[in-house]
Amino acid sequence: MDTQNPSAPPHAQSRLAANKHPNRRHAHSGGGLVHDNTRHTTRFTVIGNHLAQHPELSGLAIGLGVYIQSLPAGARVDIKTLAARFPEGTTRIAAALRELETHGYLRRQRERIPSGRIITRTISCNQPGRHQADDNGPVRPPHAPRRKRTPSPRKPLPAVPQPAYPAPTLLQTATGLLADLRRHDPHLLLSACDTAHLAPGVAAWLERDVSPTAVRHALTSDLPPERLRRPAALLAHRLTAQLPPPPPFRAPAAPLPAVRHPFQTCDGCDRPFRAPAPGRCRDCRMPDPVPAA
């Protein structure tokens, strides 16, 4: 990575007299490190001492951190690529990468590319916590322990319509319809708890003479292009906001009026009776009782 060091002093000021150089001054005191430095003008990388002299990172982790910061953007830094570059095996390299990630020098985030595939992107941080400090306040020291965050309670789902008659077969059909939504869109993968919450809302639609195909279309059409953070909340909103009206009331058919036949004169006893045609009355049509022996 070819960069210029903005913090380096001008060339004329970087030359110190031999008798005033701090390392040269201690070279005659009985051993110790002596630097024989030459100023870089091309192909150099600025590495912070917080990484190069990190008190908790292993030597392999420090070396990998320096190597990764020197690579250009877009370079591959997965375990197999690094294992092919260095003599250490994949196990040691994976452990060193975890060290760098623990101390904030590496971050991994999952992204969805335009083709729809999800990839893992590795981000190298030359000063851990610096970007978070720009928005959220002071920088957390690289070696300070991370505070455990208390998970916030999950916001409850919106209420859904309830069926007038929650028959078991109706709720079973609604549950199967919700479980099948993931076949139409993988983003609509629901948990068992979310399915149990939404099933009465689907049952209310089915109860109003809406077919399962129509319910499925209402829940899966025109979904947002971005990834749904909580699909159950969107489905609950649609079940409530788009609930169709109940079917129109149909009054039961009125009974047919009784037919009143005209009066006829009985051919046997001359009594009047109602019948559709002339003949005998009911008494004359009945047989005579058999006399007792």
Summary of the structure (lengths in Angstrom):
residues: 293
radius of gyration: 43.5
end to end distance: 133.4
largest distance: 160.7
contacts: 589
relative contact order: 0.06
helix: 38%
strand: 7%
